[in-house]
Structure formats: structure tokens, C-alpha cells
Amino acid sequence: MSLPAEPSFPVNHTEAEWHKILTPEQYEVLRGHGTERPGSCALNHEKRAGRFSCAGCGQDLFIAGTKFESRTGWPSFNDPVAGAVGTSVDRSHGMIRIEAHCSRCGGHLGHVFEDGPAPTGLRYCINGVAMNFTPEG
């Protein structure tokens, strides 16, 4: 299932364009609402200062200082860049979860849980393949 092009997102592409822009793995997660295997992405182990951006449109999503080790197998953050991550209710797989998506292109990033560290108490559990990392400096 892919996210339809919606005028509410500033960045829109046809499905053919998304296939050209994204790798097959990125397309499966960002447009098809897939999930990468836990522990399969190098960004899970990224510890340098810098920023994590959407692999679909380049919008900054998280600053490295908000990343923490959740031991889940996916990069986890407790606070996104202001306005960069939207949420919606996800009723797939027989459960109710909060989906996190890029506010600029609508790409599926992962899910948000209420078991994160202070000060937010949130854990943005994000597919590493949905992001790019740019080190500081």
C-alpha cells in the first residue's frame, strides 16, 4: 500500500518519480509503509553530532542530540525538529499505533511510543533507511 499523492504535503511526486528518487528499500518504507529488519541499518549505531533528514525530500527530521539507545534495533529519538514530523493513527496489523511521517513529503518514517526518556517521554522509533545522516561540521 502506498501513500497517495496529497496536496497537503508540499513535496509530491508520481509513483514513477518516487521509484526513480528512492532505492527499493526506501520506497518500501517511505511510500509503502514497510519496516526494515531490526538492527539492519547503520544509522542505528550513528553517534556523531549532526542531523538526520528525510531520504525522500531532504527535510531535517532529528538532531543527533535527541537520539538515544532504545535497544529496539531501530534509531530512536525523543524529540523531532519543530514541525518536521507529523503523526496519524495507524490501525494496521490488528493494533492501534501512532505513525510518524515526514511533514514535507508524507513519507512513512516509523512510529511514536510513550516509553521514551525525559523531557518528552516519547520514543520516535524510526526506520533508518527512511533517513540520511549529515555529520556536523
N, C-alpha and C positions, 0 to 999 in steps of 0.2 A: 504494500500500500504506500503510495507516495502522497506527499502533501500537495494539494492543488495550488496553482499559482493564485495568490490572493492579492488584491490591490492594497490591502492593509500593510503589506511589507514593502519597504522602499526598494528592495532588490528582488526582481522577479526574472525568471528565465523559463524557457520552454523545457520540457523534459529532455529533448535532444541537446540543448545547450548545457543543461546540468550534467549530462553524460560526458560532454566534452571537457567541462571545467573540473569535474571531480574524478578521483580514482574509483574503481568499482567498490572498494570498501567504504570510501567516504560517501558515495552515492547511497549505498545500502543503509548507512546510519543516518545521514543528514536528510535524505529525501524519502527513504523507505522505513524510517523509524526502527532500524535494526539496532543491535547491540554487539559490540566487539567482545571477543572472548576475554574474560578477566585475566589481567596480567600480561596481555599480548602487546601492549603499546609502550614504547619507550618513554612517552610523556608521563607515565605513571611514576617514573623514577627521577624525573627532572627536578633538580633542586636549586638551579641558578636563579638569580634575580632576573626578572624580565616580565613578559606579558604573553598570555595565551589568547589567540584570536580565532575567529570562526574560519574553518577551512573552506567554507562556501563563499563568503563575501569579504573576509578580512577584518571585520569589526572586532575590536578588542573586547574580550569577554571577562577575563580574570587577570589580576595582577599576581605575580608569583607569591607575594607575601600572604595571600589568602589561601594558598594551597596547604593541605595537611595530609598526613598519612592516616588513611582510614582503614587500611588492611582489607579493603574490599576487592582490590585488583583493578580499580579504575581511579584516575585522577579525581581528587575530591577537593572542593573549595568551600569556604564558609560565607563568601560574600562576592557577588559579581560586580563588575564595573557598573556604575549607576545607569540604569536604563538599557543595558545591553542584553539582558536575558529576560525573556517573557516566560510565563507559565500557563499551563492549561491542564484540565483534568484528563487523565489517561485511564480509560476503562478497559484496556486490552488485557489479555491473558487472565481473565477472571478475577481481577483485583482493581482497586482504585488507587492510583498514584498521581503525583503531580509531575507532569512533563516539563522539562526545561527546553526552551528553544531560543535561537538567535532572534532578537527583536528586529534585526535588519533584513534577514532573508527567510526567516521562518524555519531554518534548518533544525532538525531534532538534535539535541545535544546529549540528553540523558534525563535524569530525574532528580527531584529535590526531596530530601528526607529531614525530619525534625530530630535528628540524633547527632548533630554536629557540635563543635566546640563554641564557646563564648567568643565574641559577644552576640552572634546571631542565633546560635543553636541550630543552624541549618547545615546540611551536607548536600552540596551540589555534586552529585555523582555523575561525572561527565565522561563520555566516550572519548578517549584520546585521539582517535582517528578523525573526530569532528573538529579538531583544533590544530593550529600551528603554534609553535613557540618561537618568540624572538627574544634572545638574551639582551639584558640591559647593557648599554654602552655601545 
